[in-house]
Amino acid sequence: MFFRKKTEKRSYDRSRQKPVIRASICTGEQVAGFKDLTTGAFEEVMLIRDQDDLALFKATYDIAGEIEKIY
């Protein structure tokens, strides 16, 4: 209550990277990360198990709005 852990703000290169969620069609596993716009390479950041994990990912990287899903 009094000593809540603060989320550490991190940044990413907004001109070269785009936040996306990579989802598996077979298992439904979701991984949040960044897709390089020039090469198309995906950099994994964290596993998304529920809406709380997604909210933490958005808060950590200061992302507003919806995030695109890729399969």
PyMOL Python script that loads the backbone (N, CA, C, O; Angstrom):
from pymol import cmd

cmd.read_pdbstr("""\
ATOM      1  N   MET A   1       0.812  -1.177   0.000  1.00  0.00           N
ATOM      2  CA  MET A   1       0.000   0.000   0.000  1.00  0.00           C
ATOM      3  C   MET A   1       0.864   1.252   0.000  1.00  0.00           C
ATOM      4  O   MET A   1       0.698   2.104  -0.873  1.00  0.00           O
ATOM      5  N   PHE A   2       1.770   1.389   0.942  1.00  0.00           N
ATOM      6  CA  PHE A   2       2.592   2.588   1.013  1.00  0.00           C
ATOM      7  C   PHE A   2       3.851   2.486   0.162  1.00  0.00           C
ATOM      8  O   PHE A   2       4.361   3.494  -0.328  1.00  0.00           O
ATOM      9  N   PHE A   3       4.347   1.278  -0.010  1.00  0.00           N
ATOM     10  CA  PHE A   3       5.613   1.100  -0.701  1.00  0.00           C
ATOM     11  C   PHE A   3       5.422   0.344  -2.004  1.00  0.00           C
ATOM     12  O   PHE A   3       6.061  -0.682  -2.235  1.00  0.00           O
ATOM     13  N   ARG A   4       4.557   0.845  -2.836  1.00  0.00           N
ATOM     14  CA  ARG A   4       4.273   0.213  -4.119  1.00  0.00           C
ATOM     15  C   ARG A   4       5.455   0.433  -5.062  1.00  0.00           C
ATOM     16  O   ARG A   4       6.035   1.518  -5.101  1.00  0.00           O
ATOM     17  N   LYS A   5       5.798  -0.590  -5.806  1.00  0.00           N
ATOM     18  CA  LYS A   5       6.893  -0.497  -6.757  1.00  0.00           C
ATOM     19  C   LYS A   5       6.449   0.351  -7.952  1.00  0.00           C
ATOM     20  O   LYS A   5       5.408   0.090  -8.556  1.00  0.00           O
ATOM     21  N   LYS A   6       7.238   1.353  -8.279  1.00  0.00           N
ATOM     22  CA  LYS A   6       6.914   2.226  -9.395  1.00  0.00           C
ATOM     23  C   LYS A   6       7.372   1.575 -10.693  1.00  0.00           C
ATOM     24  O   LYS A   6       8.382   0.871 -10.726  1.00  0.00           O
ATOM     25  N   THR A   7       6.616   1.820 -11.767  1.00  0.00           N
ATOM     26  CA  THR A   7       7.012   1.279 -13.059  1.00  0.00           C
ATOM     27  C   THR A   7       8.122   2.145 -13.622  1.00  0.00           C
ATOM     28  O   THR A   7       8.021   3.371 -13.657  1.00  0.00           O
ATOM     29  N   GLU A   8       9.162   1.497 -14.052  1.00  0.00           N
ATOM     30  CA  GLU A   8      10.308   2.196 -14.621  1.00  0.00           C
ATOM     31  C   GLU A   8       9.974   2.538 -16.072  1.00  0.00           C
ATOM     32  O   GLU A   8       9.639   1.654 -16.860  1.00  0.00           O
ATOM     33  N   LYS A   9      10.063   3.810 -16.419  1.00  0.00           N
ATOM     34  CA  LYS A   9       9.774   4.237 -17.784  1.00  0.00           C
ATOM     35  C   LYS A   9      10.959   3.883 -18.669  1.00  0.00           C
ATOM     36  O   LYS A   9      12.109   4.185 -18.349  1.00  0.00           O
ATOM     37  N   ARG A  10      10.659   3.245 -19.774  1.00  0.00           N
ATOM     38  CA  ARG A  10      11.677   2.898 -20.758  1.00  0.00           C
ATOM     39  C   ARG A  10      11.267   3.533 -22.073  1.00  0.00           C
ATOM     40  O   ARG A  10      10.121   3.950 -22.237  1.00  0.00           O
ATOM     41  N   SER A  11      12.185   3.606 -22.994  1.00  0.00           N
ATOM     42  CA  SER A  11      11.866   4.222 -24.275  1.00  0.00           C
ATOM     43  C   SER A  11      12.286   3.302 -25.416  1.00  0.00           C
ATOM     44  O   SER A  11      13.040   2.346 -25.233  1.00  0.00           O
ATOM     45  N   TYR A  12      11.778   3.623 -26.585  1.00  0.00           N
ATOM     46  CA  TYR A  12      12.146   2.911 -27.800  1.00  0.00           C
ATOM     47  C   TYR A  12      12.197   3.923 -28.924  1.00  0.00           C
ATOM     48  O   TYR A  12      11.636   5.012 -28.805  1.00  0.00           O
ATOM     49  N   ASP A  13      12.851   3.584 -29.998  1.00  0.00           N
ATOM     50  CA  ASP A  13      12.998   4.487 -31.134  1.00  0.00           C
ATOM     51  C   ASP A  13      11.698   4.491 -31.932  1.00  0.00           C
ATOM     52  O   ASP A  13      11.438   3.567 -32.702  1.00  0.00           O
ATOM     53  N   ARG A  14      10.897   5.509 -31.754  1.00  0.00           N
ATOM     54  CA  ARG A  14       9.580   5.576 -32.388  1.00  0.00           C
ATOM     55  C   ARG A  14       9.659   5.735 -33.899  1.00  0.00           C
ATOM     56  O   ARG A  14       8.699   5.411 -34.598  1.00  0.00           O
ATOM     57  N   SER A  15      10.771   6.221 -34.416  1.00  0.00           N
ATOM     58  CA  SER A  15      10.908   6.387 -35.861  1.00  0.00           C
ATOM     59  C   SER A  15      11.290   5.075 -36.551  1.00  0.00           C
ATOM     60  O   SER A  15      11.040   4.914 -37.745  1.00  0.00           O
ATOM     61  N   ARG A  16      11.894   4.132 -35.811  1.00  0.00           N
ATOM     62  CA  ARG A  16      12.351   2.871 -36.404  1.00  0.00           C
ATOM     63  C   ARG A  16      11.603   1.651 -35.914  1.00  0.00           C
ATOM     64  O   ARG A  16      11.661   0.601 -36.555  1.00  0.00           O
ATOM     65  N   GLN A  17      10.895   1.757 -34.784  1.00  0.00           N
ATOM     66  CA  GLN A  17      10.226   0.604 -34.206  1.00  0.00           C
ATOM     67  C   GLN A  17       8.753   0.894 -33.951  1.00  0.00           C
ATOM     68  O   GLN A  17       8.347   2.039 -33.749  1.00  0.00           O
ATOM     69  N   LYS A  18       7.969  -0.173 -33.966  1.00  0.00           N
ATOM     70  CA  LYS A  18       6.526  -0.072 -33.752  1.00  0.00           C
ATOM     71  C   LYS A  18       6.130  -1.132 -32.726  1.00  0.00           C
ATOM     72  O   LYS A  18       6.517  -2.292 -32.869  1.00  0.00           O
ATOM     73  N   PRO A  19       5.357  -0.757 -31.682  1.00  0.00           N
ATOM     74  CA  PRO A  19       4.930  -1.759 -30.697  1.00  0.00           C
ATOM     75  C   PRO A  19       3.876  -2.689 -31.290  1.00  0.00           C
ATOM     76  O   PRO A  19       2.900  -2.234 -31.887  1.00  0.00           O
ATOM     77  N   VAL A  20       4.080  -3.996 -31.122  1.00  0.00           N
ATOM     78  CA  VAL A  20       3.139  -4.997 -31.617  1.00  0.00           C
ATOM     79  C   VAL A  20       3.027  -6.126 -30.605  1.00  0.00           C
ATOM     80  O   VAL A  20       3.869  -6.276 -29.721  1.00  0.00           O
ATOM     81  N   ILE A  21       1.967  -6.918 -30.752  1.00  0.00           N
ATOM     82  CA  ILE A  21       1.794  -8.137 -29.962  1.00  0.00           C
ATOM     83  C   ILE A  21       1.818  -9.297 -30.938  1.00  0.00           C
ATOM     84  O   ILE A  21       1.014  -9.353 -31.868  1.00  0.00           O
ATOM     85  N   ARG A  22       2.744 -10.224 -30.724  1.00  0.00           N
ATOM     86  CA  ARG A  22       2.826 -11.412 -31.569  1.00  0.00           C
ATOM     87  C   ARG A  22       2.046 -12.519 -30.881  1.00  0.00           C
ATOM     88  O   ARG A  22       2.357 -12.901 -29.753  1.00  0.00           O
ATOM     89  N   ALA A  23       1.030 -13.031 -31.565  1.00  0.00           N
ATOM     90  CA  ALA A  23       0.159 -14.055 -30.994  1.00  0.00           C
ATOM     91  C   ALA A  23       0.288 -15.339 -31.790  1.00  0.00           C
ATOM     92  O   ALA A  23       0.379 -15.312 -33.017  1.00  0.00           O
ATOM     93  N   SER A  24       0.295 -16.462 -31.090  1.00  0.00           N
ATOM     94  CA  SER A  24       0.350 -17.766 -31.718  1.00  0.00           C
ATOM     95  C   SER A  24      -1.070 -18.215 -32.041  1.00  0.00           C
ATOM     96  O   SER A  24      -1.962 -18.127 -31.198  1.00  0.00           O
ATOM     97  N   ILE A  25      -1.272 -18.685 -33.240  1.00  0.00           N
ATOM     98  CA  ILE A  25      -2.584 -19.176 -33.638  1.00  0.00           C
ATOM     99  C   ILE A  25      -2.896 -20.490 -32.916  1.00  0.00           C
ATOM    100  O   ILE A  25      -4.037 -20.724 -32.518  1.00  0.00           O
ATOM    101  N   CYS A  26      -1.897 -21.333 -32.751  1.00  0.00           N
ATOM    102  CA  CYS A  26      -2.105 -22.663 -32.161  1.00  0.00           C
ATOM    103  C   CYS A  26      -2.357 -22.617 -30.653  1.00  0.00           C
ATOM    104  O   CYS A  26      -3.340 -23.175 -30.165  1.00  0.00           O
ATOM    105  N   THR A  27      -1.471 -21.954 -29.923  1.00  0.00           N
ATOM    106  CA  THR A  27      -1.544 -21.996 -28.471  1.00  0.00           C
ATOM    107  C   THR A  27      -2.207 -20.778 -27.850  1.00  0.00           C
ATOM    108  O   THR A  27      -2.648 -20.838 -26.702  1.00  0.00           O
ATOM    109  N   GLY A  28      -2.286 -19.683 -28.580  1.00  0.00           N
ATOM    110  CA  GLY A  28      -2.865 -18.466 -28.034  1.00  0.00           C
ATOM    111  C   GLY A  28      -1.892 -17.639 -27.226  1.00  0.00           C
ATOM    112  O   GLY A  28      -2.269 -16.610 -26.665  1.00  0.00           O
ATOM    113  N   GLU A  29      -0.640 -18.073 -27.158  1.00  0.00           N
ATOM    114  CA  GLU A  29       0.372 -17.328 -26.408  1.00  0.00           C
ATOM    115  C   GLU A  29       0.589 -15.965 -27.058  1.00  0.00           C
ATOM    116  O   GLU A  29       0.633 -15.850 -28.283  1.00  0.00           O
ATOM    117  N   GLN A  30       0.725 -14.923 -26.215  1.00  0.00           N
ATOM    118  CA  GLN A  30       0.939 -13.573 -26.709  1.00  0.00           C
ATOM    119  C   GLN A  30       2.216 -13.007 -26.119  1.00  0.00           C
ATOM    120  O   GLN A  30       2.472 -13.134 -24.922  1.00  0.00           O
ATOM    121  N   VAL A  31       3.019 -12.378 -26.979  1.00  0.00           N
ATOM    122  CA  VAL A  31       4.273 -11.769 -26.562  1.00  0.00           C
ATOM    123  C   VAL A  31       4.282 -10.329 -27.065  1.00  0.00           C
ATOM    124  O   VAL A  31       4.054 -10.078 -28.248  1.00  0.00           O
ATOM    125  N   ALA A  32       4.545  -9.393 -26.170  1.00  0.00           N
ATOM    126  CA  ALA A  32       4.624  -7.987 -26.547  1.00  0.00           C
ATOM    127  C   ALA A  32       6.065  -7.648 -26.886  1.00  0.00           C
ATOM    128  O   ALA A  32       7.002  -8.162 -26.276  1.00  0.00           O
ATOM    129  N   GLY A  33       6.222  -6.777 -27.867  1.00  0.00           N
ATOM    130  CA  GLY A  33       7.558  -6.375 -28.262  1.00  0.00           C
ATOM    131  C   GLY A  33       7.495  -5.299 -29.312  1.00  0.00           C
ATOM    132  O   GLY A  33       6.483  -4.617 -29.474  1.00  0.00           O
ATOM    133  N   PHE A  34       8.607  -5.155 -30.033  1.00  0.00           N
ATOM    134  CA  PHE A  34       8.718  -4.106 -31.028  1.00  0.00           C
ATOM    135  C   PHE A  34       9.155  -4.690 -32.358  1.00  0.00           C
ATOM    136  O   PHE A  34      10.040  -5.544 -32.416  1.00  0.00           O
ATOM    137  N   LYS A  35       8.528  -4.222 -33.422  1.00  0.00           N
ATOM    138  CA  LYS A  35       8.852  -4.658 -34.776  1.00  0.00           C
ATOM    139  C   LYS A  35       9.655  -3.558 -35.446  1.00  0.00           C
ATOM    140  O   LYS A  35       9.236  -2.402 -35.473  1.00  0.00           O
ATOM    141  N   ASP A  36      10.813  -3.921 -35.987  1.00  0.00           N
ATOM    142  CA  ASP A  36      11.647  -2.971 -36.707  1.00  0.00           C
ATOM    143  C   ASP A  36      10.983  -2.689 -38.048  1.00  0.00           C
ATOM    144  O   ASP A  36      10.675  -3.618 -38.795  1.00  0.00           O
ATOM    145  N   LEU A  37      10.761  -1.424 -38.356  1.00  0.00           N
ATOM    146  CA  LEU A  37      10.045  -1.060 -39.571  1.00  0.00           C
ATOM    147  C   LEU A  37      10.868  -1.274 -40.835  1.00  0.00           C
ATOM    148  O   LEU A  37      10.295  -1.459 -41.909  1.00  0.00           O
ATOM    149  N   THR A  38      12.200  -1.255 -40.738  1.00  0.00           N
ATOM    150  CA  THR A  38      13.026  -1.431 -41.933  1.00  0.00           C
ATOM    151  C   THR A  38      13.288  -2.895 -42.244  1.00  0.00           C
ATOM    152  O   THR A  38      13.226  -3.298 -43.405  1.00  0.00           O
ATOM    153  N   THR A  39      13.580  -3.700 -41.226  1.00  0.00           N
ATOM    154  CA  THR A  39      13.921  -5.101 -41.465  1.00  0.00           C
ATOM    155  C   THR A  39      12.759  -6.057 -41.206  1.00  0.00           C
ATOM    156  O   THR A  39      12.739  -7.166 -41.739  1.00  0.00           O
ATOM    157  N   GLY A  40      11.805  -5.639 -40.402  1.00  0.00           N
ATOM    158  CA  GLY A  40      10.688  -6.515 -40.053  1.00  0.00           C
ATOM    159  C   GLY A  40      11.002  -7.460 -38.910  1.00  0.00           C
ATOM    160  O   GLY A  40      10.188  -8.327 -38.589  1.00  0.00           O
ATOM    161  N   ALA A  41      12.172  -7.313 -38.284  1.00  0.00           N
ATOM    162  CA  ALA A  41      12.563  -8.184 -37.176  1.00  0.00           C
ATOM    163  C   ALA A  41      11.748  -7.840 -35.936  1.00  0.00           C
ATOM    164  O   ALA A  41      11.431  -6.676 -35.690  1.00  0.00           O
ATOM    165  N   PHE A  42      11.413  -8.863 -35.160  1.00  0.00           N
ATOM    166  CA  PHE A  42      10.616  -8.700 -33.947  1.00  0.00           C
ATOM    167  C   PHE A  42      11.515  -8.866 -32.739  1.00  0.00           C
ATOM    168  O   PHE A  42      12.249  -9.849 -32.640  1.00  0.00           O
ATOM    169  N   GLU A  43      11.465  -7.907 -31.812  1.00  0.00           N
ATOM    170  CA  GLU A  43      12.233  -7.968 -30.567  1.00  0.00           C
ATOM    171  C   GLU A  43      11.260  -8.204 -29.417  1.00  0.00           C
ATOM    172  O   GLU A  43      10.431  -7.343 -29.122  1.00  0.00           O
ATOM    173  N   GLU A  44      11.353  -9.360 -28.768  1.00  0.00           N
ATOM    174  CA  GLU A  44      10.467  -9.706 -27.657  1.00  0.00           C
ATOM    175  C   GLU A  44      10.832  -8.905 -26.416  1.00  0.00           C
ATOM    176  O   GLU A  44      12.007  -8.695 -26.116  1.00  0.00           O
ATOM    177  N   VAL A  45       9.792  -8.456 -25.696  1.00  0.00           N
ATOM    178  CA  VAL A  45      10.021  -7.719 -24.465  1.00  0.00           C
ATOM    179  C   VAL A  45       9.424  -8.453 -23.268  1.00  0.00           C
ATOM    180  O   VAL A  45      10.104  -8.663 -22.264  1.00  0.00           O
ATOM    181  N   MET A  46       8.141  -8.847 -23.374  1.00  0.00           N
ATOM    182  CA  MET A  46       7.518  -9.529 -22.245  1.00  0.00           C
ATOM    183  C   MET A  46       6.346 -10.395 -22.691  1.00  0.00           C
ATOM    184  O   MET A  46       5.732 -10.152 -23.729  1.00  0.00           O
ATOM    185  N   LEU A  47       6.053 -11.402 -21.890  1.00  0.00           N
ATOM    186  CA  LEU A  47       4.932 -12.302 -22.124  1.00  0.00           C
ATOM    187  C   LEU A  47       3.656 -11.638 -21.605  1.00  0.00           C
ATOM    188  O   LEU A  47       3.638 -11.079 -20.508  1.00  0.00           O
ATOM    189  N   ILE A  48       2.602 -11.706 -22.400  1.00  0.00           N
ATOM    190  CA  ILE A  48       1.312 -11.130 -22.013  1.00  0.00           C
ATOM    191  C   ILE A  48       0.373 -12.275 -21.639  1.00  0.00           C
ATOM    192  O   ILE A  48      -0.032 -13.061 -22.496  1.00  0.00           O
ATOM    193  N   ARG A  49       0.033 -12.362 -20.356  1.00  0.00           N
ATOM    194  CA  ARG A  49      -0.861 -13.411 -19.882  1.00  0.00           C
ATOM    195  C   ARG A  49      -2.285 -12.912 -19.667  1.00  0.00           C
ATOM    196  O   ARG A  49      -3.244 -13.671 -19.808  1.00  0.00           O
ATOM    197  N   ASP A  50      -2.418 -11.624 -19.323  1.00  0.00           N
ATOM    198  CA  ASP A  50      -3.747 -11.057 -19.085  1.00  0.00           C
ATOM    199  C   ASP A  50      -3.711  -9.549 -19.345  1.00  0.00           C
ATOM    200  O   ASP A  50      -2.699  -9.012 -19.794  1.00  0.00           O
ATOM    201  N   GLN A  51      -4.814  -8.884 -19.062  1.00  0.00           N
ATOM    202  CA  GLN A  51      -4.917  -7.448 -19.330  1.00  0.00           C
ATOM    203  C   GLN A  51      -3.986  -6.633 -18.434  1.00  0.00           C
ATOM    204  O   GLN A  51      -3.558  -5.545 -18.819  1.00  0.00           O
ATOM    205  N   ASP A  52      -3.667  -7.142 -17.249  1.00  0.00           N
ATOM    206  CA  ASP A  52      -2.744  -6.432 -16.360  1.00  0.00           C
ATOM    207  C   ASP A  52      -1.339  -6.377 -16.963  1.00  0.00           C
ATOM    208  O   ASP A  52      -0.667  -5.350 -16.871  1.00  0.00           O
ATOM    209  N   ASP A  53      -0.895  -7.468 -17.574  1.00  0.00           N
ATOM    210  CA  ASP A  53       0.416  -7.475 -18.230  1.00  0.00           C
ATOM    211  C   ASP A  53       0.446  -6.506 -19.399  1.00  0.00           C
ATOM    212  O   ASP A  53       1.447  -5.821 -19.611  1.00  0.00           O
ATOM    213  N   LEU A  54      -0.633  -6.442 -20.154  1.00  0.00           N
ATOM    214  CA  LEU A  54      -0.715  -5.515 -21.274  1.00  0.00           C
ATOM    215  C   LEU A  54      -0.678  -4.069 -20.787  1.00  0.00           C
ATOM    216  O   LEU A  54      -0.007  -3.228 -21.385  1.00  0.00           O
ATOM    217  N   ALA A  55      -1.399  -3.781 -19.704  1.00  0.00           N
ATOM    218  CA  ALA A  55      -1.396  -2.437 -19.129  1.00  0.00           C
ATOM    219  C   ALA A  55      -0.005  -2.062 -18.617  1.00  0.00           C
ATOM    220  O   ALA A  55       0.415  -0.912 -18.749  1.00  0.00           O
ATOM    221  N   LEU A  56       0.708  -3.025 -18.036  1.00  0.00           N
ATOM    222  CA  LEU A  56       2.068  -2.775 -17.562  1.00  0.00           C
ATOM    223  C   LEU A  56       3.006  -2.476 -18.729  1.00  0.00           C
ATOM    224  O   LEU A  56       3.842  -1.577 -18.637  1.00  0.00           O
ATOM    225  N   PHE A  57       2.873  -3.219 -19.820  1.00  0.00           N
ATOM    226  CA  PHE A  57       3.685  -2.982 -21.011  1.00  0.00           C
ATOM    227  C   PHE A  57       3.434  -1.577 -21.563  1.00  0.00           C
ATOM    228  O   PHE A  57       4.375  -0.858 -21.900  1.00  0.00           O
ATOM    229  N   LYS A  58       2.164  -1.193 -21.650  1.00  0.00           N
ATOM    230  CA  LYS A  58       1.824   0.139 -22.161  1.00  0.00           C
ATOM    231  C   LYS A  58       2.343   1.240 -21.243  1.00  0.00           C
ATOM    232  O   LYS A  58       2.847   2.257 -21.720  1.00  0.00           O
ATOM    233  N   ALA A  59       2.224   1.047 -19.936  1.00  0.00           N
ATOM    234  CA  ALA A  59       2.684   2.059 -18.989  1.00  0.00           C
ATOM    235  C   ALA A  59       4.203   2.176 -18.987  1.00  0.00           C
ATOM    236  O   ALA A  59       4.743   3.276 -18.871  1.00  0.00           O
ATOM    237  N   THR A  60       4.892   1.047 -19.115  1.00  0.00           N
ATOM    238  CA  THR A  60       6.350   1.063 -19.092  1.00  0.00           C
ATOM    239  C   THR A  60       6.927   1.807 -20.283  1.00  0.00           C
ATOM    240  O   THR A  60       7.904   2.543 -20.145  1.00  0.00           O
ATOM    241  N   TYR A  61       6.330   1.619 -21.453  1.00  0.00           N
ATOM    242  CA  TYR A  61       6.855   2.239 -22.667  1.00  0.00           C
ATOM    243  C   TYR A  61       6.035   3.444 -23.124  1.00  0.00           C
ATOM    244  O   TYR A  61       6.236   3.943 -24.231  1.00  0.00           O
ATOM    245  N   ASP A  62       5.111   3.915 -22.281  1.00  0.00           N
ATOM    246  CA  ASP A  62       4.301   5.111 -22.557  1.00  0.00           C
ATOM    247  C   ASP A  62       3.591   4.999 -23.906  1.00  0.00           C
ATOM    248  O   ASP A  62       3.745   5.856 -24.777  1.00  0.00           O
ATOM    249  N   ILE A  63       2.816   3.933 -24.060  1.00  0.00           N
ATOM    250  CA  ILE A  63       2.084   3.664 -25.296  1.00  0.00           C
ATOM    251  C   ILE A  63       0.607   3.939 -25.046  1.00  0.00           C
ATOM    252  O   ILE A  63       0.023   3.428 -24.091  1.00  0.00           O
ATOM    253  N   ALA A  64       0.011   4.751 -25.910  1.00  0.00           N
ATOM    254  CA  ALA A  64      -1.417   5.056 -25.807  1.00  0.00           C
ATOM    255  C   ALA A  64      -2.141   4.411 -26.998  1.00  0.00           C
ATOM    256  O   ALA A  64      -1.580   4.290 -28.087  1.00  0.00           O
ATOM    257  N   GLY A  65      -3.368   4.009 -26.775  1.00  0.00           N
ATOM    258  CA  GLY A  65      -4.161   3.440 -27.847  1.00  0.00           C
ATOM    259  C   GLY A  65      -3.981   1.946 -27.991  1.00  0.00           C
ATOM    260  O   GLY A  65      -3.399   1.286 -27.130  1.00  0.00           O
ATOM    261  N   GLU A  66      -4.487   1.425 -29.088  1.00  0.00           N
ATOM    262  CA  GLU A  66      -4.440  -0.011 -29.361  1.00  0.00           C
ATOM    263  C   GLU A  66      -3.080  -0.407 -29.939  1.00  0.00           C
ATOM    264  O   GLU A  66      -2.398   0.397 -30.575  1.00  0.00           O
ATOM    265  N   ILE A  67      -2.709  -1.656 -29.705  1.00  0.00           N
ATOM    266  CA  ILE A  67      -1.470  -2.218 -30.248  1.00  0.00           C
ATOM    267  C   ILE A  67      -1.848  -3.282 -31.274  1.00  0.00           C
ATOM    268  O   ILE A  67      -2.704  -4.129 -31.019  1.00  0.00           O
ATOM    269  N   GLU A  68      -1.200  -3.229 -32.432  1.00  0.00           N
ATOM    270  CA  GLU A  68      -1.483  -4.171 -33.505  1.00  0.00           C
ATOM    271  C   GLU A  68      -1.045  -5.577 -33.118  1.00  0.00           C
ATOM    272  O   GLU A  68      -0.004  -5.754 -32.485  1.00  0.00           O
ATOM    273  N   LYS A  69      -1.843  -6.583 -33.498  1.00  0.00           N
ATOM    274  CA  LYS A  69      -1.484  -7.992 -33.284  1.00  0.00           C
ATOM    275  C   LYS A  69      -0.999  -8.573 -34.604  1.00  0.00           C
ATOM    276  O   LYS A  69      -1.602  -8.352 -35.654  1.00  0.00           O
ATOM    277  N   ILE A  70       0.098  -9.317 -34.537  1.00  0.00           N
ATOM    278  CA  ILE A  70       0.595 -10.043 -35.699  1.00  0.00           C
ATOM    279  C   ILE A  70       0.579 -11.524 -35.365  1.00  0.00           C
ATOM    280  O   ILE A  70       0.781 -11.909 -34.213  1.00  0.00           O
ATOM    281  N   TYR A  71       0.338 -12.353 -36.372  1.00  0.00           N
ATOM    282  CA  TYR A  71       0.239 -13.806 -36.157  1.00  0.00           C
ATOM    283  C   TYR A  71       1.338 -14.533 -36.892  1.00  0.00           C
ATOM    284  O   TYR A  71       1.415 -15.760 -36.829  1.00  0.00           O
TER     285      TYR A  71
END
""", "prot")
cmd.dss("prot")
cmd.show_as("cartoon", "prot")
cmd.util.cbc("prot")
cmd.orient("prot")
